[in-house]
Structure formats: structure tokens, C-alpha cells
Amino acid sequence: MGSEVAAERYAVVTGANKGIGFEIVKQLASAGIKVVLTARDEKRGLQALETLKASGLSEFVVFHQVDVANAASVVTLAEFVKSQFGKLDILVNNAGISGTVINDKDLATLLIANPGALSEEEKNKAVTQTFELAEECLQINYYGTKITTESLLPLLKLSDSPRIVNVSSSLGKLESILNEEAKTVLSDADNLTEEKVDEVLKKFLEDFKVGSLESKGWPKTGGAYVLSKAAINAYTRIVAKSFPTISVNSICPGYVITDITSNTGVLTAEEGAASVVTLALLPNGGPSGQFYNRTEVATF
């Protein structure tokens, strides 16, 4: 009798109080998976939870506050998941920030849609990136993904179909980075290590601090965001190789209408989330260590 009952599945989605993250929670919960909706801002997280409860998903969603860039906060989340569910089946690392301040929305829209169409002067007019913002962007987008993954790995290992989906971006493709050293390190899949990725990011910040981004071939506009996503793609391959029993992939959900794109974009958050959810629900024996552009496997 017992074998007929499908085992409960549990998921954690970071940065889930709005946008793509919120939609991912909604779609996973609608598929009957119990989801921990997490957000840095407790008030916004609880509001998101109420919205989902109102649409009839109350038995499938719980809220837990977490700041992915803070290791102690993530440990608390892991303890919560362990005590509530005893294991974890799906981790979606979605929390992220743009690392820039938008000054001119119209130019910023153009910049996101077609970076090549703008002059350097227009790009600088569109968005501002300070050293502090760049540091915070790497801390949340990349190190947050890493801290969360490391803390939840022991629980993922207890699942019979563990999935990690890292929400990345096509902007993080290596063609966006002209710094040869960084490109060489990040494209060498066989020899990638976390230490090497750390070195690249450290070098970027050092060059940023002394004002030599351009001369060293780093992306100037939104460089931290580009590098954080390139680092996530590299990390995805490192984890996939280290843990062959876990399906680990990164994905660009497409150009989605969310706060991070100043609500420009061509896809709704719902459409952006759908491709992420597809990866999260892949059957066993599916691909791992890949980068997807929506539903298609893409190059790094």
C-alpha cells in the first residue's frame, strides 16, 4: 500500500518574495511540492506568503527569512529545513541584485536589450556602478549562491532525486569578458576550482578599486553583475563534477519583466520561471553541469 503514495518533495527558493523567484515558488507549489519561500526582507516575504495562501497554496508554502550573503543566516535556514522536512530535493538559487543604480530608464532599457547599440558615454549615463555596489553584487549573487549550496548540500544528498538550479544570465557568458586571464581560467572546465574563481573575482575588484577596469579588459557597465553570473556558471560545473549524483544546472530565464530589468523585458515573470521549474523537475539521469538559455542548452 505504502509504495503507491508518492514521497513528499521539498524545495527551497531564495530571493522569492517577488518577480521570478515568487513565480518559481508558485509553480513548484502548484505541482504539489512543499516549498520554503525565502527572502531577505521578512515583511515582504510574509506578504508574498499571504498572496500564495490566498491562491489556495497554503499547505505547500512556508516562509523563512534568510540573507544568502550571511553564512550564519543560511545555517539557520538549513537547520529549519532539516527539522521540518529531514531532507531537501530542490534548491533554486535565485537571489540576486543588479549591482548598479539606474539613472536613465530609457537608456538602461536599451542597454539591457542591446548593449552594443550604446556608446560608452551613454552606458555610463544609463547606470552607475560604485565599488561598494560591485562588492555587494558579488557577495549576494555569487558568494550567496555558494554559501547556500554548501549549507544545504548535506540535505540534498539525502534526496533520491536532488536538483540544484542556479539562476544565471546570458550576460555572464564568457564572450562578455575581454580580460584574457579571466576568460582562460573560467573556460577551462576540466581544471576549474572554487579557488580559481575566487582569484578572478578578487582581481576584478582590485582593478575596479584602482580604476583600471577598462584597461584590463573587464566589462565596465554592470561588470560585477556580468562576473557574478560568469562565476555562477563556473561554480555550477564545479559542483556538478564534485557531486555526480546531484543534477546541477544554471539557467538564463530570458529577458524578463522584473525589478532587476527596471520592468523592461519581453517575458513575464511567469514565463521566466517556467523554464527554471522545468529544470528543477527534470527526471533522474537528466543533464548536469549545463548552462541553459531558457529551454535550450547553451554554451558558456
N, C-alpha and C positions, 0 to 999 in steps of 0.2 A: 504493500500500500504506500509506504513512505516514499518509495522511489518515483512515484508519479508526481509528487509535489516538486516543482522546480525550486532549487535552492534560492534563497533571497540573495540579491546582489546589491552591493553598496558602492556609492561613488562620492568623491569629494571634488568640488569645483571651486577654484579660487577666483577672486575678483568677480563675484557673481551677483552683486546687487543690482546691476543694470546691464544694458547692451547685450553683447554676445553671451557673456557669462550667465546672465539671467535666463536667456533663451535655452542655453545648454541644459541648465538645471530643469527647466520646464519640460524639455523634450525627453530627458532621461527619466524624469519622474513619471511622465505620461506613458513611458514604456514599462512602468512597474518597478523601476529601480529606486531604492532608497537613497536620497541624495543629501549630503551635507552642503548647504549653501554657505559659502564663507565670504566675508567682506572685512575690510579694514575698519570701516565706519559702522559701528554697531547699530546706530539708529537707522541708517539706510538699509542695512542687512535685514533688520526686523521688518521694515516696511516692505521689502521685496518678499519676505516670507509671507506676510499678510496677503499680498497680492496673489501669490500662488495658492494660498489656502482658500481664497475667495473663488479660485477657479477649480476647486474640488480636489486639490492635490495634497491636502493637509497630512494624510497618513504617509506620504512619500518624501516629505521635505522637512529637514531640521536646519536651524541656523547655528553657526559657531563663528565667533569673531576671530579673525587672525590677521596678523601683519606678516606677510610672507618674508619680508626682509629682516624679521626679528626671530632668531633661532628659538628663543625661549617661548615665544608665542606659538610657533609651529609645533614645538614639542607638546604644548598643551592641547593642540588640535589632535595630534597623534594619539595622545592619552585618551581623549574624548572618543575618538573612533574606535580605539581598542576596547574601551569599557562598554560602549554602546553596541558594537557590532562584532568585535573579535577578529575582524579581517577587513580588507579593502579590495574591491575588484577593479575599480576605475578611478584614476586620478587625472583630472583635466587641469593642467597648469595654464590658467587664463589671465591671472592678474598681471596688469602691465600699465605703464604710463608712456606718454609720448616723449617726455624729457625736453619739451620745448614749450615756449609761450607763443601763442598765435597773435600776431599784431594786425594782420590784414587777412580777413577771412577769404576774400575772393582770390588773393594771390596764393593763400595756403591751399585752397581747393585745387587750383591749377598745379601747385607743387606736388600734391599727393597724386593727382591724376596723370600728370605728365611732367616729371621733374626736368626733362631735357628742354622743355619749352621756355624755361625761365633763365634769365641772366643771373649771375652770382648776386648782383645788386638787388634784383627782385626777390631772390631767395632769402637774402638777409632781411629784406623789408617784410617778407611774409611771416617769418618766425625768428624768435630769439632763442639761443641756447646758451645758458651760462654753465660754468664749470660745475656748480653745485647741482644744477638740474641734470647734467650729464651723469654725474656720480650717482644721484638718486635713481636715475633711469636704469643704469646697470645693476644697481643694488636690488631694485624691485624686479625688473624683467628677467635678468639672468640669474643673479645670486638667489633671488626669491624662488625661482623655479628649482634651482639646485637644492636649496635648504629643504623645501617642501618634499621634493622627491626623496632625498636621503632619509628624512624623518619618517616617511610613510612606506618606504621600501619593505621593512620587516612585515608590515601588514599586507602589502601587495603579494609578498611571497607565499602567504597563506591561502591565496585565492587559487581556484583551479582554472581561471581564465583572466589573469591580470592584464590590465591595459593602462598605459600612460600616454596621454595625448598632450603635447606641448603646443600651445597656440603661438605660432610664429608669424612671419610676414615675408612676402616676396622681396621686400626691401632689404631683407637680410641675406639675399643671395650674394655670392662672392663677387659677382660682376660689379656690385656697388662699391667694392673696396679696391682702391688703387694701390694701397700700401702693399708692396710685393711680399714683404716678410710675413705680414698677417695672412695674406692670401695663400701663401705657400703652406703655412702651418695649418690653417683651417681646412685646406682642401686635401691634406694628406690623411685620408680616412684611416689607413692602417696604423698610423702612428700617433693618432690624436690622443691626448691625455688632458685631464682637467687642469693640470699644472700649465700646460702649453696654452690653453685657452685663457687662463688667468694672466699669463705673461702678456698676451696680445692686448687684453683689456687694460692692463697696467700701463703698457706702453702708450696706448691711445690717450689715457688720462694724463700721463706725463707730458706728452706732446701738446695736449689741449692746454694744460696749465701754462706752458711757456709760449703759447700762441703759434705753434708750428703745425697745426692740423693740415693746412693746405700743402705746405712744402713737403710734408711726409706722406702725402697721398691718402689722408683719411677723408671720409666724407665730411664736408663742413656743415651742411644743413642737416640737422637731425642725426648727426653722426652717432650719437650714443644709442639712439633707437636702432639704427641700422646694425651697429655692432652687437647690441644686446640680442638681436634676433639671429645674427650670424652665429653668435656664441651658443644660443639655444639649439640651433640646428646641429652644431658640432657636438654639444652635450648629448643630444638625442642619440647620436651614433655611438658615443662612448658608452652610454647606459645600455643600449640595445646589445652591444658586443659583450659587455660585462654580465648581463643577465639574459641569456638566451631564452629563458622560459617566460619572459615578460615581453609583450608586444609594446614597443615604444616608438612612436612616430611624432613628427612635428608637422604642422599644417598652417598654410595661409588660408584663412577662411574667405578670402576675397576682399574686395573694396566695399566695406560695409558702412552703412549709415549709423555711426555711433559717436559718442563724445570725443573719442580719440581722433576721429577724422573731421571734427567740427560739424558733425551731422551732414557731411557731404557723402558721397558714395553712391553705388549703384545697386547694392543688395540690402535687403532688410536684415536686421539682427537675426530674425528667424531663419532666413536663408543662409546667413553666415554660419549660424550654429549647426544647421543640419549636416554639413559636411564633417564637422568636428564630432558630432554624435555618431555618425556612420563609422568613423574610425574607432570610437570608444566601444562600439558594439560589434567590432569585427569578430568573426568566429575564430576559434583556436586554429593555430597553424597559418594564420594570416601574416602579412608582411610586417617587418620590424626594421627600425633604423632608416626609415624613409622620410623624405620631405614631400608633402602633398601640396599642390595648389588646388584648393577645393577638393575635387574628387579624383584628380589625376596625380600620379606620381610625377614629381618634377625633379630637375637637377638642383644640386646645392649651389 
